[in-house]
Amino acid sequence: MTPEQFRAWRKANGWKQRELADRLGLKRRMIQYYERGDRDGKTVEIPRTVRLACYAIACGVEEFDGRTVQWSSPTEPDVKSVDEDDDD
């Protein structure tokens, strides 16, 4: 995800930088750095964890406790609980 894509995605969802920072558990300043792709003259890349969190938000995941998924949409996909995993 490029800085331009990150900013466009935030704007397409109608969020202010503060709102997205709160959703991602970041400071607003980090959102600004990611959108500029620069911090004090040094290149800033959007970490994989942030990109994955953005993807989860885009898919409707509001919270994850390691066992279940809380979806923001009224229709929940069939999600297998970690406790039901067959890889024991």
Sequence and secondary structure as in RCSB ss.txt:
>XXXX:A:sequence
MTPEQFRAWRKANGWKQRELADRLGLKRRMIQYYERGDRDGKTVEIPRTVRLACYAIACGVEEFDGRTVQWSSPT
EPDVKSVDEDDDD
>XXXX:A:secstr
  HHHHHHHHHHTT  HHHHHHHHT  HHHHHHHHHTEETTEE    HHHHHHHHHHHTTEEEE SS EEESSSS
      GGG S  
